[in-house]
Amino acid sequence: MLPRTINKRRFLLRATAGLALVGLGAGAAVYLDQFFSTAGRSHQIVMSDGTNAPMGMALVPAGKFLMGSDHQLAQANERPTHQVRLASFWMDVTHVTNDQFAQFVAVTNYVTTAERKPDWETIRVQLPPGTPRPDDALLLAGAMVFTGTASEVRLDDYGQWWTYMAAADWRHPQGPHSSIEGKGDHPVVQVSHEDAMAYAQWAGKRLPTEAEWEYAARGGLEQATYAWGDQLEKDGRLQANIWDVRRQPFPVVKPRAGGAAGTTPAGSFPANGYGLSDMTGNAWQWVADWYRSDYFQLQAKAAQGNTLANPRGPTGSFDPLDRGAPVNAPKKVIRGGSFLCNEDYCQSYRPSARRGADPFSPMSHLGFRLVKDASSGD
């Protein structure tokens, strides 16, 4: 099942109907001793030493791969597979963390989308034509927060477990009374696409294209179901921070168990064949491309059996499956799934899984990581 896009704009409009808003070395890189078998060949992980790329980045080698999936779990927007060739690039080993984002804010005094009063023009384009403008008093700075439910519910209405909260932001990801204290190494969340782009410019990096993200997430495993192989577990253990429905049905939250589920420290799970951690699970990740639900079909048709080189995505958005928004409402691709994904509702911890999201709508399960072009000598 592909869940609908979660859109804070609709929740703001619900407010008019009575919804309460809660208030370094000499070389160019460091070569790890460990080899990984990727697509039938050995691959040596290469980590930057700060010369050709900032520390904390791994080199994703140039190569070809089958993008998308024809697996039985694949949604229509992941089909069909098509061959893509990419140049090499450096990628952050983990999500951008709270500590890293805090450094950016301290230096630049940047104010995130969630900390600003919502702009009606960015809201309007996400709503059906003719939707009346809400009273300005209801347009409060804030963001979408997963709040869960007290008992099991039908999984056809995400409004049962998501709430728009005033004063929710990256410092208060679960609402105004929450905090990131002691979570400096967790992925930063409650950041919009605009926020991620601002951070990228400051850091001298960029968001990955959708093709780069999927290629990197696969770690050299051609068409594996998951980033680590074809089995969800290894030795009886989950390989990503996702919702374990065996322990707790989704989206039920037990207050005595600590409330809503959330992120874990970046890098908590084993790295893939390119040395990248948490490519799936933990927090969704923004990428550069506009989202079209039919983009892979268009790509396959354009390729006509040939290999596409370094695709940069469509020129605009198209999503007829989201009945709550115009088909061409602006959306950017998000990848990787999050701590909320699970076998019963959202299996987006697969490398080919993709969704579109309002670029101005921060959420408590959405972050990002960045890439940097590699030089020809890398």
N, C-alpha and C positions, 0 to 999 in steps of 0.2 A: 504494500500500500504506500503510495506517495502522498505524504501529508501536505495540506495546502500551505502556501506561504503565510507565515505569521506576520501580520502587518499592524504596527502600532497605530497607524492612521485610523483603522476601523475601530480600534478600542477608544480612541479619542472621541470618535463620533458617538460611540455608545454612551459616553459620558453625558451627552445631551439628553439621553433617555433615563438618566438616573444612576449610571455606573459611578461609584465613588472612586476617585483617584487618590491612592495612598501616597495621604500626604507622606721579543719575538725572534724568530730564528733567521738564519741566512738563506734558507731555501724558500721556494714559492709555496710549499704546502707540506703538511705533515702526513706521511703515509702510515696508516695503521697496519699492524702486523696481521690482523685478522682478514682472511679472504672469505668472500661469500660466493656461492654458486648462483649466478643470475642468468636465466635464459640459456642454460646449458654451457655457460662459460664462467671462469673465475673472474671476479671483479675485486679490485683492491680499493678500499675506502680511502678517500683523500680529504683531509681536513685542512682548512686554511690556517696558516700561521700568522696571518695579519698582513702579508705582503701583497698578494694578489686580490684578497678579499678580506673583509673584517673577520676577526676571530668569531668562532661559533657558527661558521658556515661550512658546508660540505660540498664537494664538487660532484655535480650530476653529469656524467659523461655524455657526450654526443651519441646519438643512436636512433634506431627506429623501434616503434612498438605499435601494437594494435590498441587503438584508443576506443573506449566504450566497451560494451559487453553484450553478448548474445546468451548469457547464462540464464537459467530459469528464474533466478532472483532479479534479473535486470528489469527496470521499468522502461516504458516506451521511450523516454527521453535519453536513455543510455544506448539506444540501438540506432543503426547497426554498427558493428566494429568497422574501423577504417584505419589504414596504416598511415602513421605520421612519423616524420623525421625531424629531430630537434638538434640544434647546436648545443654545446655544453654550457652550463651555467652553475653558479654557486647558489645554494639555498640555506636558509637558516636551519640549523639542526632541530630547533624546537619552535613552538609558537613564540611570538613576542610576549614577554612576561610583564607582570605588573611593575616590577622594579625598573625594567627597561623603559616602559611607557612613562613611568613617573619621572625618570631622568629627562626624557623628551619634554614633558610638561614643565618641569622646573627650569629648563633652559629657554624654552620658547614662550612660556605662559599661554600655551594653547588651551582653548576651551572646546571641549568635545560637543558633538551634536546633542547628546543626552542632557548636557548642562545648559543648553540654550532653549529659549521658548520656541516651540514648533512653528514653522513657517507654513501658512495656509497653502501657498502655491506648491510646495513639495508634498503636502498632504492630498491636495485636490486631485492630482494626476493619478493617485493610487485608488481613487474611489469612483463608483459609477457616476456617469454624467448627471448633473442636476442635484447632486447631494448638497444639502444646505450647509453653509459655513456655521460651525459651532460658535457659541459665545466666546469672546477672547478670554474670559475668566477660566474657561475650561482648557485652554491651550497652555498647559503647564509643562515645564521642562521635566523630562523623565524618560523612561524606557520600558521595554517589555521584560517581565520577570516570570520565570517558571515558579509557580506556587503549588502545583500538584493538587490532588484531591484527597479527601478523607477516606474514600472507599472506591471500589472499582466502578468504572463508568464505561459507557459506549465510547469508542475511540473515533467518532466521526465529527467531533466538535472540539477543536483545540482551545476554544474559549473557556472550557471547564478547568484547564490547568495553566493558562497563561493570564497575566494581569498587567495592565499598564499602570506603572507606579510613578507618581511624581517623586522627583529627587533620587530616582535610581540612576546611577551612572557608573563609570569604571571604578571609582573609589568605593561605591556602595552597590555592588552588582545585584544583590538580592533585595534592594530597597533601602530607604533612608536610614534604617537602623542596622544595616549590615556593614561589614568592613572587610578590607583586604589585609588588615593587620596580621602579620605572620604568614601571609600568602604572597610574598614578593616573587617567589619562583613559580607561581601559577600563571597560566595564560591570562593576559588581559582580555576582558570581555566588556560588553556594553560599549563597543566602539563601532561606529558606522564605517561604511566604505570611504567616506570623505575623511574620517579620522585616520584610517589606515593609510590613505594616500598622503596625508600630511606628515605622518610619521616616516613614511618611506622617503619622502623628499628630504627630510631632515637627516635621515640615516644614510643617504646616498645610495639607496637601493630602489626596488620597485616591487609591486605585486606580481606574482607569477601569472602567466597566461593559464587558461584552463588546461591546455595541452601539457604545458610544463608541469603543472601541479600533478596531473594524473600520472605522467611518466615518472616523476620523482616518487610519488606514493607507491607505485608498483615495485620500486627498488630492483628492477631487472627481472622480476618474476612475470613472465608473459602470460596474461590472462588468468592469473591466480584470482580466486574469489575474494581473498582478503590481502592486505598488505604484507602478510607474513606467510601466506600459503592458502591451502584449500579447506582447512579445518578451522572452525571458529576458536577452538581451544587448543592449547599445547600442554600436554601432561596435566589435563584437567583444569587449566587456568586460562582465564580470558587474557587476550593479548592487547587489550585497549580498554580505556576507561569508558565503558558503555553500561547501560542499565541492565542488570542481571535479573530477568523476570523470574528466575527460579527462587530468588530470595524475596522479591517484592514485586507484585504486579504493577505495571505501569498504568496510570501515573500516580499511584497512591504514595503519599508521603506520611511517614510515621514521625510525629513530633518528638517522641521519646528517643528516636534513633538519630536525632540531630537535624530534623527538618528536611528541606528540599535537598536533593542530590546536587552535586556541584563538581567543579574541576578538581584535578589532582595536580601535583607539581609537574611542570613540564619535564619530559624525559623520564617519566616513571616506568615506562615500558620499553622493552628491547627495541633497538634501532633496526631499520630495514637494511637491505643490501647496499644502499647508498649512504648509510650512516645517519639517517633521518629518523627522529623519534616522534611518536604520536601523530603520524600523518593522518590517521583516522582515529575517531573517538576524542574524548576530552572536550574540545570546542570546535565548532565549525570554523572554516577559514575562508575569508574573502579572497577572490582572485580578480584579475583585471577585466575579464570578458563580460560583455553584456550577455544576458541569458535569453536564449530561444529554446523552447521545448523541443523544436524540430531541428535543431542545429546539426545533430549528428546525421540525420537523414540528408540534409543539404550538403554536408561535407562529403558523405559517401557518394552522392550523385555527382558532385563537382570533380571528385577524384577519378571517377570512372576506372577504378581498379588500380590507379597509380598512387604513389606515395605523396602525401601533402607535406610541404616543408614549412616548419615554424608557423602554424596557423595562429592568428591573432584574434579570432572570434568574430561574431557578426557585428554589424553596424548599429543594431538596435535590438530592442526586446520584443518578445512575442511569447505569450503564455495563455492559450485559450483554456487551459485546464483550471486556472484560478478564476472561479466564477465570481469572486468578490471584487475583482479589479478589472479595468479595461484590458483588452488583450495585449495592448502595446504599452502598458504601464512600465516605467523604467524599473529594471531589475538587473542586479549584478549576480554572477554565479557565486555560490558558496559550495564548498567541498569538504568532505571528510567526516561529516556527522559529529556527534557530541556525546556527552555523558547521558543524554536522554534517549539516544537511539537504542533500539532493542528489537528482538526477534518478533514481537507481537505488533509493532507499529511502524518503526522506521529503521530499516536496515541500511542506513546510509554510511555505515562504517566500511562499506566496500569501496575500493578505489575508483570504480566507475560511476558511483552514485553522484547525482548532481541535482541542485535546486537553484531557484532564483529568489532573490530577496531584495526588498526595497533598500536602495543604497543609503537612505537616510534614517533607517530604522535599527537602532542598536538593540541587542538582545543579550540575555544573561548566559547564553551558550554559544556566542559568536565572537571569534577573535581573528587572528591572521598571523602569517609568517611571510618573509620577504625573500627575494632573489636578487642576484646581481649578475650581469653578463660576464662571461669568462673571456679572457684574452685568448688569442689564437694559440698561445703557447701553453695554455692550461690543459 
